[in-house]
Amino acid sequence: MEPSTPVTPIQPVKLEVRNLRKTYPGTVALDDFSAEMHGGHVYALLGKNGSGKSTLVKCISGAVIPTSGELFLNDRKLELKAPGDALAAGIAIVYQELSLVLDFTVAENILIGRYFKKGPGGSIIDWARTNQKAAEILAALRIDIPVTAKASSLSVGQRQMIEIAKAMSYNPSVLILDEPTSALAQFEVESLFRVVQRSREQGLIVIFITHKLNEIRGVADQVTVIRDSRFVGTIPIAEATPRTLVGMMFGDTQVLRRPDNLPVADEVVLEVEHLTRGQKFQDVSFSLRKGEILGIAGMLGAGRSELLRSIFGADPVDSGRIVVHGTPVTHPEIPAMKALGLAMTPENRKDEGLVQMLSIKDNLSFASLTGIAALGFINDRRQAPVVQRWIRELQIKVTSAEHPVSSLSGGNQQKVVVGNWLNTAPSIVFFDEPSRGIDVQAKQQIFQIMWDLSRRGLSVVFVSTELEELMEVCHRILVMDRGRITRETTPEQTSLDQLYAMCMEA
């Protein structure tokens, strides 16, 4: 496809989504969604996690084929079987995960696969024309980045704008931006907003997916809300108060409460003081008491998982101090933190918490090998009762502990990760998104495990993007935004919609 310099569309642009539906076995990801969007507007697309936002934009961008329904662009019905079909029709998407080739230049990335050629049979890349075209595209968007700069030399914000320039090089009518600011500094966010406004001035439909209300006011003029896979409505930004938006996103939601018999002692078991790690998180301080379940809320890119990893010693810290049971730790490392009583179930259980090809038995034993191995060899007589204990106590559904852990459901795999670390007899357990990718029943079983730990006097730090889970499970909740703790509350003091507003307004 020949690259184009972005220009203002001659005719008004209109995108219609009619009765779009996408189902998977046992799940309705998008349910009879209908909406209409017009050029020259930036539409903020809002919805809580699992509401159907990602499915909707994947259907519009050709990455997912809907089960039923229709898409129209400028009254022309679209048949999108792949992302290339969407690009050809005039729909471009920039995902949160950047896709630049870091060893390539800016121009190479913008026009990748579409370089100008010269010579016999067009066998030689014409770098002068390629660079000139890339410079024209950047100039049209008022992006001041040299086309010969390597992508590896750019900041995250600059890379994000090059991704937008690459999308705009196809001269689209619709531009979709998926959480584009989650990893950007404030000055980079402002630069990105200028590029978005320029796209709107050119008459495009811009769909801007975000969780932050302050971003919405800075970039959007319309807000479209999706709830439970259905279209709720589109309202002008002037009417989009936090109360209105959260009401549209949640409706009447009932949140269960944790059991009453989970006492929290006065004893502080973990103190984090002014902990900092580059741009990931800064000056974080909090304490954790014996028996407490402490939740950390926040949107994507807030720094929650990075904070847990650094406290546990999986990633380095630049400054700050950690005190575990009265023992100060300046430079945490996993063996030392494990010896002090910390355990952690990671967010990515399949790659970081389990070895898929090995048995359930082995995966339940990795963190406690020193206790069940003699002279470097695993002692089966020591291992068997430990494995059977956690299969029984955690109600892990297995036909044989010798089977590969990959044969288990997501919920049972998560229980294996938990059992593996409970074998180390910890006093503090970090749960990072433990309910991701598991069914409702398995989620409740994981929550029951946390409550049982609390009853036994163990302490828990629980990170989840699902704010309902934090409200149901935790004694206390910290709100984290852009690497900093911004609020502290409890489920008794805060409603679900208020907590969501705290995260969005932070």
C-alpha positions in Angstrom: 0.0 0.0 0.0 1.4 3.4 -1.1 2.1 5.6 2.0 0.1 8.8 2.1 0.6 12.2 3.7 -2.3 12.7 6.1 -4.9 15.0 4.7 -8.3 16.3 5.7 -11.0 13.9 4.3 -13.1 15.5 1.6 -16.4 14.0 2.8 -17.6 13.7 6.4 -16.7 10.4 8.0 -19.3 8.2 9.6 -18.7 4.8 11.4 -21.8 2.7 12.2 -21.7 -0.4 14.4 -24.9 -2.4 14.1 -25.9 -5.2 16.4 -22.4 -6.4 16.8 -22.1 -9.6 18.7 -19.1 -11.8 19.6 -19.4 -15.1 21.5 -16.9 -17.6 22.7 -17.7 -21.0 24.3 -19.6 -20.1 27.4 -18.9 -16.4 27.1 -20.7 -13.4 25.5 -17.9 -10.9 24.9 -20.0 -8.4 22.9 -23.7 -8.4 23.1 -25.8 -6.6 20.4 -23.6 -3.5 20.4 -24.8 -0.6 18.2 -23.4 2.9 18.0 -22.6 5.7 15.6 -19.5 7.9 15.4 -18.7 10.9 13.2 -15.5 12.5 11.9 -14.0 15.5 13.6 -14.6 14.0 17.0 -12.5 12.2 19.7 -14.6 9.5 21.4 -13.3 8.4 24.8 -14.3 4.7 25.1 -15.0 3.8 28.7 -15.9 0.6 30.5 -14.7 -1.4 33.4 -12.3 -4.4 32.9 -14.2 -7.1 31.1 -16.9 -4.8 29.8 -16.1 -5.6 26.1 -14.0 -2.6 25.1 -11.1 -4.7 23.7 -13.5 -7.1 21.8 -15.3 -4.1 20.3 -12.1 -2.4 19.0 -10.7 -5.7 17.8 -13.9 -6.3 15.8 -13.7 -2.8 14.3 -10.0 -3.2 13.5 -10.3 -6.6 11.9 -8.4 -8.5 14.5 -11.5 -10.4 15.6 -14.4 -11.6 13.4 -17.7 -10.9 15.0 -20.3 -13.7 15.4 -23.0 -11.5 14.0 -23.7 -7.9 13.3 -22.5 -5.3 10.7 -20.0 -2.5 10.3 -20.4 0.4 8.0 -17.9 3.1 7.1 -19.4 6.0 5.1 -22.5 3.9 4.5 -20.4 1.1 2.9 -20.6 -2.3 4.5 -17.3 -3.6 5.7 -16.2 -7.3 5.5 -13.2 -7.4 7.8 -11.4 -10.8 8.0 -8.0 -9.5 9.1 -6.3 -6.3 10.2 -5.1 -5.7 6.7 -8.7 -5.5 5.5 -9.4 -2.8 8.1 -6.3 -0.8 7.1 -7.4 -1.0 3.4 -10.9 0.2 4.4 -9.5 3.2 6.4 -9.3 1.9 10.0 -6.0 2.0 11.9 -5.3 1.0 15.5 -2.4 1.7 17.8 -2.2 -0.9 20.6 -0.9 -0.3 24.1 2.0 -2.7 23.5 4.3 -0.9 21.0 5.4 -2.8 17.9 8.4 -0.7 16.7 11.6 -2.4 15.5 14.1 -0.7 17.9 17.1 -1.2 15.6 15.3 0.6 12.7 15.1 4.3 12.1 12.0 6.4 12.5 11.4 6.4 8.8 12.0 2.7 8.5 9.3 2.1 11.2 6.7 4.5 9.8 6.9 3.0 6.3 7.9 -0.6 7.1 7.2 -2.9 4.2 6.3 0.1 1.9 9.7 1.7 1.2 10.2 3.6 -2.1 12.3 1.7 -4.6 14.6 2.5 -7.5 17.0 0.8 -9.8 16.5 -2.1 -12.2 13.2 -3.7 -11.4 12.8 -1.6 -8.2 15.4 -3.7 -6.4 17.0 -0.9 -4.4 15.4 1.0 -1.6 15.3 4.8 -2.3 16.2 6.0 1.2 16.0 9.7 0.1 12.4 9.4 -1.0 11.5 7.2 2.0 13.0 9.6 4.5 11.3 12.5 2.7 7.9 10.9 2.8 8.3 10.0 6.5 9.3 13.6 7.2 6.1 14.8 5.4 3.9 12.5 7.5 5.6 13.8 10.8 5.3 17.4 9.7 1.6 17.0 8.9 1.1 15.7 12.5 3.5 18.4 13.9 5.7 15.7 15.4 9.3 17.0 15.7 11.4 13.9 15.6 14.3 13.2 13.2 13.4 10.5 10.7 16.9 9.1 10.8 16.9 8.6 14.6 16.9 5.0 15.8 13.7 4.0 17.6 15.9 2.7 20.4 17.0 6.2 21.2 13.5 7.6 21.6 11.5 8.0 24.8 8.4 5.9 25.3 6.2 8.9 24.5 8.1 9.5 21.2 7.8 5.9 20.3 4.1 6.1 20.9 3.9 9.1 18.5 5.8 7.2 15.9 3.3 4.4 16.2 0.5 7.0 15.5 2.5 8.4 12.6 2.8 4.8 11.2 -1.0 4.4 11.5 -1.6 7.8 9.9 0.6 6.9 7.0 -2.2 4.7 5.7 -4.4 7.9 5.6 -7.2 6.3 7.7 -10.6 7.7 8.4 -10.8 6.0 11.8 -7.9 6.0 14.3 -8.1 3.8 17.4 -5.7 4.4 20.3 -5.7 1.7 23.0 -4.5 3.0 26.4 -1.9 5.2 24.7 -0.8 7.1 27.8 -0.4 4.3 30.3 3.4 4.4 30.4 3.9 8.1 29.5 5.2 11.0 31.6 3.0 14.1 31.8 4.9 16.1 29.2 4.7 13.2 26.8 0.9 12.9 27.4 0.6 16.6 26.5 2.5 16.0 23.3 0.4 13.0 22.5 -2.8 15.0 23.0 -1.6 17.6 20.5 -1.2 14.9 17.9 -4.6 13.5 18.7 -6.1 17.0 18.3 -4.4 17.4 15.0 -6.0 14.1 13.8 -9.4 15.4 14.8 -8.8 18.7 12.9 -8.1 16.5 9.8 -11.7 15.1 10.1 -10.9 11.7 11.5 -12.9 9.7 14.0 -10.6 9.1 16.9 -11.5 6.4 19.4 -9.5 6.9 22.6 -9.5 4.1 25.1 -8.5 5.2 28.6 -9.5 4.8 32.3 -8.5 8.3 33.5 -11.1 11.1 33.8 -8.4 13.8 33.7 -7.3 12.5 30.3 -10.8 12.4 29.0 -11.3 16.1 29.6 -7.9 16.9 28.0 -8.5 15.1 24.8 -12.1 14.0 24.1 -15.3 15.8 23.1 -17.6 12.7 23.3 -17.7 9.8 25.7 -19.0 6.4 24.8 -19.6 3.9 27.6 -19.9 0.1 27.3 -21.1 -2.1 30.2 -21.5 -5.8 30.4 -20.7 -6.1 26.7 -23.5 -3.7 25.7 -23.7 -0.1 24.5 -24.9 2.2 27.3 -24.7 5.6 25.6 -22.6 8.5 24.2 -22.6 11.9 25.9 -20.8 15.2 25.3 -17.8 15.8 27.5 -19.5 18.7 29.1 -22.0 16.3 30.7 -19.4 13.7 31.6 -19.1 14.2 35.3 -17.3 11.5 37.4 -20.6 10.6 39.0 -22.4 10.3 35.7 -19.7 8.2 34.0 -19.2 5.8 36.9 -23.0 5.4 37.1 -23.1 4.5 33.4 -20.1 2.1 33.7 -21.4 0.2 36.8 -25.2 0.6 37.0 -26.5 -1.1 40.2 -23.7 -3.3 41.2 -23.8 -5.4 44.4 -20.5 -6.1 46.1 -20.1 -9.0 48.5 -18.2 -8.4 51.8 -15.5 -10.4 53.4 -16.3 -12.5 56.5 -16.4 -10.7 59.9 -14.0 -13.2 61.6 -10.8 -11.8 60.1 -9.2 -9.8 62.9 -6.2 -7.6 62.2 -3.5 -7.3 64.9 -1.7 -4.1 65.7 1.7 -5.7 64.9 3.3 -4.3 61.8 4.9 -7.0 59.7 6.0 -5.0 56.7 7.0 -1.4 56.3 7.9 0.1 52.9 9.6 3.5 53.2 10.1 5.9 50.2 10.7 3.1 47.8 11.6 4.2 44.2 12.5 2.5 41.0 13.0 4.8 38.0 9.8 5.6 36.2 8.0 2.5 37.5 7.2 3.9 41.0 8.4 6.7 43.2 8.5 7.5 46.9 6.1 4.7 47.9 5.5 4.2 51.6 3.0 2.0 53.4 2.7 -0.6 56.2 1.1 -4.0 56.5 -0.2 -5.5 59.8 -0.4 -9.1 60.9 -3.5 -10.8 59.5 -4.4 -7.9 57.2 -5.4 -8.2 53.6 -4.2 -5.0 51.9 -5.4 -4.3 48.4 -3.7 -2.1 45.9 -6.0 -0.6 43.3 -5.1 1.3 40.1 -5.4 1.3 36.4 -3.0 -0.2 33.8 0.4 1.3 34.1 -0.1 2.5 37.7 3.0 0.5 38.9 1.3 -2.0 41.2 2.9 -5.2 39.8 6.3 -3.5 39.5 6.1 -2.5 43.2 5.3 -6.0 44.4 8.1 -7.5 42.3 10.7 -5.0 43.7 9.6 -5.6 47.3 9.9 -9.3 46.7 13.4 -8.9 45.2 12.6 -9.9 41.6 13.4 -6.4 40.3 16.0 -3.8 41.7 15.1 -0.6 43.5 16.9 2.7 43.3 16.3 3.9 46.8 14.2 3.4 49.8 13.9 0.9 52.6 11.9 -2.2 53.4 11.5 -3.5 56.9 10.2 -7.1 57.4 9.4 -8.2 60.9 11.8 -5.5 62.2 14.6 -6.4 59.9 15.7 -3.6 57.5 16.3 -4.5 53.9 17.9 -1.9 51.6 18.6 -4.1 48.5 16.0 -6.9 48.4 16.8 -10.1 46.7 14.5 -13.1 46.4 16.4 -15.6 48.6 16.7 -13.0 51.4 13.1 -12.0 51.2 12.0 -15.6 51.1 14.0 -16.3 54.2 12.3 -13.4 55.9 8.9 -14.9 55.2 7.7 -13.4 51.9 6.1 -15.3 49.1 4.6 -14.1 45.8 2.3 -15.5 43.2 3.1 -13.6 40.0 0.8 -12.0 37.6 2.0 -14.2 34.7 1.5 -17.6 36.3 2.0 -19.6 33.1 5.5 -18.2 32.4 6.7 -17.1 35.8 4.8 -19.3 38.3 4.8 -22.7 36.7 6.8 -25.0 34.4 4.0 -26.2 32.2 5.7 -29.4 30.9 6.5 -30.7 34.4 4.2 -32.5 36.8 1.7 -31.0 39.3 3.9 -32.6 42.0 7.0 -30.8 40.9 5.3 -27.5 40.5 4.0 -27.8 44.0 7.5 -28.3 45.3 9.8 -25.8 43.5 9.8 -23.1 46.2 10.5 -25.6 49.0 13.1 -27.9 47.5 15.6 -27.3 50.2 13.2 -28.9 52.7 12.4 -32.0 50.6 15.8 -32.6 49.0 18.7 -34.4 50.6 22.2 -34.1 49.1 20.7 -32.5 46.0 18.2 -35.3 45.4 14.4 -34.9 46.0 13.3 -37.2 48.8 10.0 -38.8 47.7 9.0 -39.6 51.2 9.3 -36.0 52.2 7.7 -34.7 49.0 4.6 -36.8 48.8 2.9 -35.7 52.1 3.6 -32.1 51.3 2.1 -32.4 47.8 -1.0 -34.3 49.0 -1.5 -31.7 51.8 -1.9 -28.8 49.4 -3.9 -30.8 46.9 -6.3 -31.5 49.7 -6.3 -28.2 51.5 -6.5 -26.1 48.3 -9.0 -28.5 46.7 -6.9 -28.8 43.6 -8.8 -31.1 41.2 -6.3 -33.7 39.9 -6.5 -37.3 38.9 -2.8 -37.8 39.5 -0.1 -35.5 40.8 2.2 -37.0 38.2 0.2 -35.4 35.4 1.7 -32.2 33.8 0.4 -29.0 35.3 -0.6 -27.9 31.8 -3.5 -30.4 32.0 -5.2 -28.4 34.8 -7.7 -25.6 34.4 -6.6 -22.0 34.9 -8.1 -21.9 38.4 -6.4 -25.1 39.5 -3.1 -24.0 38.0 -3.4 -20.8 40.1 -3.9 -23.0 43.2 -0.8 -24.9 42.4 1.2 -21.6 42.3 -0.3 -20.7 45.7 0.4 -24.1 47.2 4.0 -24.0 45.9 4.7 -20.8 47.9 2.6 -21.9 51.0 5.1 -24.8 51.3 7.7 -22.2 52.3 5.7 -21.4 55.5 5.5 -17.6 54.7 4.1 -15.0 57.0 3.4 -12.5 54.1 2.0 -13.5 50.7 1.8 -11.2 47.7 -1.1 -12.1 45.2 -0.6 -10.3 41.9 -3.8 -10.6 39.8 -4.6 -14.1 41.1 -8.0 -14.3 39.5 -7.0 -13.4 36.0 -8.3 -15.9 33.4 -10.2 -18.2 35.9 -13.9 -18.8 36.3 -16.1 -17.4 39.0 -16.1 -20.4 41.2 -12.3 -20.6 41.1 -12.1 -16.9 42.0 -14.2 -17.5 45.1 -11.9 -20.3 46.1 -8.8 -18.1 45.7 -10.5 -15.4 47.9 -11.3 -18.1 50.5 -7.6 -19.0 50.5 -6.8 -15.4 51.3 -9.3 -15.3 54.1 -8.0 -18.5 55.6 -4.5 -17.1 55.5 -5.8 -14.0 57.4 -7.5 -16.2 60.0 -4.2 -18.0 60.6 -2.4 -14.6 61.2 -0.7 -14.4 57.8 -0.7 -11.1 56.0 -1.7 -10.5 52.3 -1.0 -7.9 49.7 -3.5 -8.2 46.9 -3.3 -6.5 43.5 -6.2 -6.7 41.1 -7.6 -4.7 38.2 -11.0 -5.8 39.2 -12.0 -3.3 41.9 -15.0 -5.4 42.9 -12.6 -8.1 44.1 -10.7 -5.6 46.3 -13.9 -4.4 47.8 -15.0 -7.9 48.5 -11.7 -9.3 49.9 -9.7 -6.6 51.6 -9.5 -4.8 55.0 -7.9 -1.8 53.5 -7.2 -0.5 50.0 -4.4 1.8 48.6 -5.0 3.6 45.3 -1.9 3.8 43.1 -1.5 6.1 40.0 1.5 6.7 37.8 3.9 5.1 40.3 2.6 6.8 43.5 0.2 6.0 46.3 -2.5 8.7 46.0 -5.3 7.5 48.3 -6.1 5.1 51.2 -9.5 3.9 52.0 -11.5 0.9 53.3 -14.5 -1.0 51.8 -16.6 0.3 54.7 -15.8 3.9 53.9 -16.1 3.7 50.1 -18.6 2.4 47.5 -17.4 0.6 44.4 -18.2 3.6 42.2 -16.3 5.9 44.5 -13.3 3.7 44.4 -13.4 3.6 40.7 -13.7 7.3 40.5 -10.6 7.6 42.8 -8.6 5.5 40.4 -9.8 7.4 37.4 -9.4 10.8 38.8 -6.0 10.2 40.4 
